[in-house]
Amino acid sequence: MSSIATVIGYAACMLFPLAQVDSSEGFQTFLDQRNAVDTLTARFHQETISPGELIESDGSLVYVNPKRILFRYDDPPISYMIDAKRNYEFDEEMEQLLVYDLEGGPEAEAFFLGFENNKTKVLEAYNISFEPSEDPTLYAPTVVLTPKTEDPEEMLFERVYMKMNLKNSMPSQIIIINDEENKVVFNIDQFQINKPIAPDVGQLSIPEGTEIIINDESVGQAGEGGKTYPESESNANGDTQFTSGSELVDSEPLEKVSKP
């Protein structure tokens, strides 16, 4: 699985809609809190596990409503953004930005439906099941997500486990199973929900001279002053963006857990 596919799989899980799979009053309260998110920042620790190899990396993520999520890896400095209908991959060391259009299928819709009410398309692509929570006072039931397709070319992953934190209604751990021997584990903490964020945090900026490649075709380099994506939502005044909604919620440092 490519790096961007791993990130896309992670985003699909992070923002996946759960309301249709549990109608209990307690779980609906959990969903209502989660769906009130306008902005979100957090830190993650990623473990890429394959036979005889463990690759660890750290980074930050940002969600901005509507339809934008960014992943910034610390080392090497690579940023991914999924915004509306496009994927962006910015490699700072290579001075290159790759941009790809997202197809309008259920997988693309799944990236953002956790913050929206429309859930019809995503149910075309995924089956959802639950496993009991290890600690019901801290975590919702573990969500198990599996693609309905049996075509390996269409599968972002074989299955995913999501451990949801009741305190902030967000995943504290996501395990992406790529195949029998390979998986990616994300441990997530330091959530900041509906806190004001600066435009440069919620957008992807590239410096002057960065090569821009859109759908495998080079379109030139970023000009003087660089370039910011999404272009249409740049804040000309450079003011900090404030959000409405629920109060700021911080998460406690997480404990690492393991799943098969």
N, C-alpha and C positions, 0 to 999 in steps of 0.2 A: 504494500500500500504506500502511495506517495505521501509526502509531508502534507501537501494541501488536502489530499483526501482524508488523512487523519484528522486534520483541523476541521474539515467540513463535517466529518462524522461526529466529532466532539461538539460542534455547534448545533448540529441536529439534535443531539441528546440534551444539551444544556437548555435548549429552548423548546423542548418537545411538549405538546399539549397533553395534559393528563386528566382533564375534567371528564372525559367521556368514559373513563374506566373505573371510576369509583364515585358513587352518588351519596356517600355518607356525609352527614352534616359536618363532622370534624375535618374530613378531607376537603370539603368544599371551602371551608374557612381557610385552610392551608392554601388552596388554589387562588382564592380571592386576594390574599396577601401577595402571592407570587406574581399575579397578573397585573398588579398595580405598579410595576416597575417601569420607570421612565428612563433612568440611567443606572448603570451598574459598573463598578470596577472591582477587580479581585486579583489575587496572585495565584499562580498554579505551579506545581511541581510535576513534571512529566517523566515517566519511566517507560522507555521503549524496550520491550523484552522479547528476545528471540533466542534460539538455542546457542548457548555459550556466550551470550552477549547481553549487556545491560547498558543502555544509553540514557543518561539522566540530563534533564534540562529544566530551566526555570523561566518564568515569564509573567506577563500581566495580560489581563483581558479587559475589554471595555465593551459595554452594550449601550447603544443610544437608540431610543425609540423615535421614529419607526425604522425598522429593518436595517440595522447596522451593528456588526459585531467585529471587534478587532482583537487579534492575538499578537503580542509582541514578545518574541523570544530574546532573552538577555545575551546568550552566547551560543552560536553565532547570532549577530543582530539581524534577524529576519522578522518581518511583520506580515501578517495575513489580515485581510479585511474582506468580509462578506457584506455587501451593501446592495440592497434591493435585488437587482438582477445580475450582479457581477461578482467575481472573485478577483482579489488583488493579492499579489505576492511581491513584496519589496525586499530585495537582498541588498543590504547596505554595503557590504564588502564588494560585491560584484557591480554595484551601481546600476542596478537593473530592476525595472518594474514589469511584471507580467500581469496582464489583465485578460480574464476570460469571461465570456457571457455565460450566465447560468441558464440552463434549459428550464422551462416552466413546468416541470413535472412535480410529483409529490415530494421527491427528495429535496428539491429546492424549497418548497413551501415549508418543509419541516424545520428549517433553520430558525424560523421566527414565530411559529404558531404558538409557542408557549406564552407569548405575550399578546396573543390575539385570540379572537373568539372562533374564527373560521377553522374548522378541523377536518372537513370532508376529504380534501385531497390527501392529507397525510395518512389517513386511515387506508387509503388505497395501497400504500407502500409498506406499512409496518404492522406487525402483530405486537400486542402489549400483554405482558403478564406480570404477576407480582410474586415476590418472595417475602416471608415475614421479616420484620425489622429486628435487628440484633438488640436494639434498645428503643421500644416504642415511645419512651419519654423524650428521646432526642431525635429520632429519625422516623420518617414515614416509611411504609413498606418499600423494599427495594424494587425498582422498576426494571424489568427485563424487556429489551427491545430487539426484535428480530425482523429482518426484511422479508416481505412476502415473495419477492422474486427468487427464483432458483438459478438465475443466470449469473455466473460469477463476474461477468463483465459489468453488470449493473449494480452489484452489491458494493456499498461503501464499507461494510463490515459484516461478519457473520452474526454477531449478537453484541448487545451492550448491557452492562449492569449500571444502574444509577442509584446511588445512596443519597437520599434527599434529607437535608437538615431542616427540622421543624422550626428552628429559631428564625431563619431568614428565608425559608422556602426555596432554597437553592441547592444544587448538588454539592455535596462535600467530597464525593469521589465518583469518578466515571471510569469504567473499565471497558475498553473497546477490544473485542476479540476479533482479530483479523482472520486467523485460522487456528488449527490445533496447536501450533508451535509459536505463534506470534501474537502479542497483545500490547496495547498501550494503556497505561494507568495514569489518570490525572487525579491528583489530590489538590483540592481548591480551598483557599481560605482568604481571610482579610477582605471580605466582601464589604463594599460601601454602596448602599442602595439609595437612589434618589438624592445624591449629594451633588452640589454644583460642580461641573467640570469645565475646564477651559477648552476652547475649540481645538487646540492642537492635541489634546488628549483624545477627543472624540472623532478626530479625522486622521487620515493618512497623508503625511507630508513627505515629499521627496525633494532632495536638493537639486540645484542647477547641474546640468550635465548628465543626469540619470537617463539611461536609455529606456524608452517606453515601448513595450511590445504588446499589442492588442490582438487577441485571437491568433497568435503565432506570426503576426506581421509587424515588423518594426515601423513605428510611426515617427521616429525621431527622438530628440532629447528634450528634457525639461529645460526651459529657457531661464533667463535671468530671474533670480529670486525663487526658483524652484516651482513646484506645483503641489496643490492640495486637492485631495479627493475626499468626499464627493464635491465637485466643483460648484454645483448649483447651490450648495448649502454653506459655502464659506461665509464667515461672519466678517463683513467689510470693516466694521468698527473695532474688531479685535476684542470685543467684550466677552467676559465670562458668561457662559450659558447656565441659566438656572432652571431647575426642574420643579414641577409640582408633584403632588401625590403624597405618598406615605412618608413617614419620618425616616431619617438615616438609620440604617441597621448595620451593626458591625457583627462579624462572626468571631467566635472564639477560635484560637488555634486548633486545627483539626488533629485527630489521631489517625495515623495511617492504618487502613484495614486491607484485608486481602480477600479476593474472591477467586473461584476457579478460573 
